Amino acid sequence: MPRWTAGATPSGRRSPGTGAVRSGLRIWSSALVLGAILAVAAWAGEHREERPPGEYGSAALGLPAEEAQPGLPAPTVSPAPAVTPQPRWPVTIAAVGDIMLARSVSAAITPEQPDGPFAHVREILRSADLTVGNLECAISDGGFAEPKSYTFRAPPLAASGLAVAGFDLVSLANNHSLDFGRDALLDTIETLRLASVAVVGAGRDAGEAYGYRVLVTKGVRVAFLAMGEVPNEGGYNMRTWTAAPAEPGIAWADEERLAATVREAAEAADIVVVMFHFGVEGSTEPSGRQRQLARSAIDAGANLVVGSHPHLLQEVEAYGRGLIAYSLGNFVFDGFEGEANESGILLVGFAADGSLSWRMEPVTIGLDGLPRPGP
């Protein structure tokens, strides 16, 4: 069990700096990738506590009814008794910032070690009951680059690497998940599903993109949802990526929808976590809009808000009965230097009485873009 800072709902501040970016790509055999993904799914079932892949909204997952055979009476099915596991507190959640698995970072992703980018920090990631982060790239070998400044696409094997490293869920509500179009976004979602990594903040339609997912660990139900709101990139407007009723896309920040979804999630779960991709790149201070959105989520009933996009660490704030980490900076990302390569893994512990405690595990990102335990 990780060590925690003393006290119940704490606050603290850390700040890092800026950097520059470039580009690249690798392609994998689809048969090799599928085999690796299925092997990883089996590994996860053997080595991690059994956790359902999550539910959208409040709809429970279920099995299809058995079909009756012609000439035979329909089978009588006795309902299985409901099993409500006793919650086992505390529950720990590890959260990280931007995970970009393309360009030179993809060289560390191999069939023998798909989680190569996380090799130096995997034990910290696996120590939590649930581990989440912002996936700052598409995972696909298809699609065409959008006409924007930076486009990131990782090989399909990257999904297996996330699972092996310990990730249970990622947010796709960011400015890179549709870098290679909507078909590549659908590839990303499906490849992550095959690897047993849940997704929030994007989906096949608006209902899926804006919905929350519930993961169960130690009998405790944890709901996650995500939204993004970022400035134009070189004149390219990411708001055009917003999911529609019949079109894939991301969940663009909407305060009214945010409050309603958080309230619904709070009714369905014991803990609610909101993930935002927002703020100003290169800034160590949260913007007024960041504070507005994050605090609105807590006011609606969220327990934890984690942010990304600035590429730098920003303050961690105790607000109301919750905790806000405005930006967790970079986590796996090449092409940066200086303070942008100083990051951390946020570890949050939730107790049965609703209190929480936290600590930041320092991480240093090398010139290869890979995280290592910090000083």
N, C-alpha and C positions, 0 to 999 in steps of 0.2 A: 504494500500500500504506500502511495507517495506520502512524503511529509507535507504538512500544510502550514501556512502562516497562522499565527495565533489570532484569535478573534473571530467574530461571526461574519458580518458583511463589511469587507475592508475597502480601502482605496489606495492608490499609488500611482506613480508616474514614471514612464521611461520614454526616451526620445532617441531616434537615430537620424540619418541623412539622405543623400540622393545618389543617382547613378545613370548610366546610359545603356542602351539595348541593341542587339543585332539578330540574325535569323538562320534556320536550317531544318532538315527533315530526314527520317529514315522510314523504309517500308518493310513490312514483315509478311512472311507467308501466312495466309489466312488459316490454313490447316494447322500450322505450328502454333499460331496464336490461340485458336480455339482449344487445342489440346492443353495448352498451358493454363488457359482460363479455367477449364473444367478441373484440372489438377489442383489449382489454387482453391476453387470452391470446396473441393474435398478436404484440402488441408485446413481451411478455415473451420469446417465442421468438426474436425478432430481436435483442433488446438485452441479454439476460442469458445466461450460459453455460447450455447445455442441462442440465437437472436433472430426473430423473424425479420425478413427484409424490409418490413415497414408497411404502413397502411397510408393511403391517401385520404385526406379529410378524416371523417369519422367512420367511413365504411370499413367494416371488418373483412378480412380475407377469409374465403371459404372454399370448399371443394364443390365441383359441379355435381348436380344430382345424377344418380344412376338412371340410365334409360331402360324402360321396360322392353323385353323381347317379345316379338309377335307370338301370340298363342300361349304365352305364359303370364301368370299373375305378376303384377309389379312387386318387386321385393319390398319387404317390410324392413325399414331401417330404424333402429332404436337410436335416439340421439345420445351422443356421448355426454357423460356428465361434465358440466362446466368445471374447469380447474382454475382456481384463482390463486396463483402462487403468493406466498407471504412476502411482501417487500423486504429486501435486506439492505439496509442503509449502513454506511453512507454510499452514495453513487459518485463516481469520479468521471469527469469529462475532460478530455484533452482537446484543445483547439489550436489550430495554426493558421497562418495567413496564406499568401499566394503560393500555389504549387504550379509551376510551369515545367512540364516534362518534355518539351520540344527542344530544338536547336542542339547545342552541345550536350545538354543534360541527357538526351536520349541515348547517348553512347553508353551510359551507365545501366541501361535497361537491357538485360540479356535473358534468353530462355533459362539459363542456369540460375540467374539472380534477377528476377524481374523487379525486385524492390531495391535494386542497387542505389538509386538516388537517396534512399533513406537508411542505408546500411549503418551509418554512424549513430543514428538516433532512434532506431526501430524499437529498442528496449524501452525507451521512455514512452513512445507512442503506444506500445502494447500494454504498458502498465495501467492504463486507464480502463474503465469499464466501457466507455464509448470514445471514439476518436474521430474528429471531424476537421475539415479544412475547405478552403476555396480553391477549386480546380481551375486554373487560369489558362486553359487550352482546350481544344477539341481533341478527342481520342478517336482517330479514324484514319483510313488510308484512302479516303475518297473526298470529293468536294473540290471547290475552287476557291482560291483566296479572295476575300473581299477587298475592295479598293480602299484600304485603310493603312495607317502608318506601320503597324506591327500585327502580324498574323502568326498564330502558334498552333501547330498540329502535332500531336504525339502519336507514336505507334500504338496499335491496339493492345499490345502486351503491357502497356503502362497501367491498364486497369487492374491486371493481375498484381502488379507491383504495389498498387495502393492497398489492395486487400491483404497481401502478405505483410506489408508494413504495419497493418493494424487499423487501417481506416474503415470505419463503418458507414460513413456518409460524407458526401461532398456537396457544396453549393456550386451551381452553374449560373447563378444570377450575376454575371459579370460581363466585361467588355471584350472577352475573347472566346466564349463558348460557341459563338456562331462565326468565328473567323473564316471558316470554310463552308459556310452556308447551312441551311436548315437540314439537309440530308446528313451532313457530317454531325450536326447536333443529335439527330436521331441515332446515328451510329454510336455516338458517345454514351447516350443514355442506355442503349441496349447492351453495349459492351460492359458498362459498369454493372448493369443488372446481372449479366452472366457471371461476373466476378463477385457477386453478393455485396456490392457497394451501393447503398441507397443514394438517391439524388433529390435535392430540393432546388427551387428557384428557376427551374426550366422544365419543359415538358412537351408532350405531343399536342397539347392545346392549353388554353388559358386556365381551365380548371385544374389541370395537373401542375402547371407551372406555379400557380398561386397557392396550391394546396399545401397542407402540412403533412409530414410523415411522422409516424410513431414507431420508435424502436423500443424494445423491452429488454432491460438488463437487470438481473437480480430481482425480478418481479416488479420493477419500477418502470412505469411508462414515461418515456421522454419524447416530446413532440418537437420537431424541427421545421422551420420555414425560412425562406430566404427571399430577399428582394435586392435589386440593384438600381443605382442612379448615378451615372457618371457623365462628365462633360463630353462634348464632341471630341473626336480624335482626328486631327488634321482635316476638319470639315466633315468627317463621317459621323452621322448621328446614330448612336447605338439604340436610341429609343425606337427606331424602326424594327428592332428585334423583339419588341414586346409580343408575347403570345396572344393569339386571338382565339375565339371560340372553336375554330376549325383549322388553326394554323400553329405549328410548333414555334416556340420562342422562349424568352425569359420573362421573369416576373419583374416588371418595372415598378419602382416604388410608388405606392398609392396609399396614403395615410388612412383613408376610410376602409379600404380593403385590409390593410395591415391590422387595424384595431379589431375588425370583425373576425379575422382569421385567428388572431392571438386569443381572443376571448373563447372562440370555439375550441381551439387547441387546449386551452386551460381547463375546459370542462372534460376533455377526453384524456388528459395526461396528468402526471404528477409534477413534471418539470417541463417548462417551455423554453426553447432556445431559438432566438432569431439571429440570422446571419445576414449582414448587409455588405454590399460592395458599394462604397460611397466615399465622398471626400475629395480632397485635392492631392494629386500626386506630388510628392516631394515636400509635403507639409508635416511638421511634427505636432501641430495643434489641430484638434477637431474643429471643423467649420460649424457655423450656427445651424446649418441644415443637418449635419451629422447628429448634433445634440438633439435637435427637434425630433428626428426620426427615431433615434435610439431611445430617448426618454418616452416617446409615445408608445413604443413597444412595451416598456416596463410598466407604464401607466395602465396599459390594457391587460396586463397579467403575465408578461414574460418574466422569467427568472434570470436569464442570461442573454446578453446581446454581444455578439462578436463581429468586428468589422474588418474590412480589407480594402485595398485599392491604392492608398497613398505610398505603398512600398516602404514605409517607415513605421516604427512603433509609435503609437500615441498613448495618451494616458488611459489608465484603468480607473474607472469611477464607480464608487458605491452610490447608487441612486435608488431611493425608495427602498423596497425590499429586494432589489436586484443588483446585478453587477453589469457594467458596460465596459468592454474593451474596444475602444473606438477604432483602432487599427492594430492588427497583429503583424503588419509589415510583410516582408518576403519570407518564404520558408525554403522553397526550392526554386532558384531563379538565377540564371547566368547573366553576365553583362553588366552587373552592378559593382560598385566599390564603395568604400567608406562606411558611413553609418547605415546605409541601406543593406549592408551585409551583417549588421548586428540585429539579431531577432530573438525569438523565444517561443517556447511551447507553454501556453496557458493551461494550467491544471486547476480545475475547480471541483471542490468537494461539496456535495449536497447532503444535508442531514435530514432526519425524519421530521424534525420540528420546523423545517423551512429555512433554517439558517444555512449559510454557505461560507466557505473559506477558500482561499486561492493562493497560488504562487506562480511565478514566472520562471521556468527553467531556461537559462540563457543558452542561446544558440549562435554560432558564428557560421556564416556562409562563405565557403571558399571561392576562389576565382573560377572553379569548375561549376559553381552554382549549387553545390551540395552542402547541406547543413551538417554541422558537427557540434557536439556539446561545447558550450562557451566556457570562458574562464570562471 
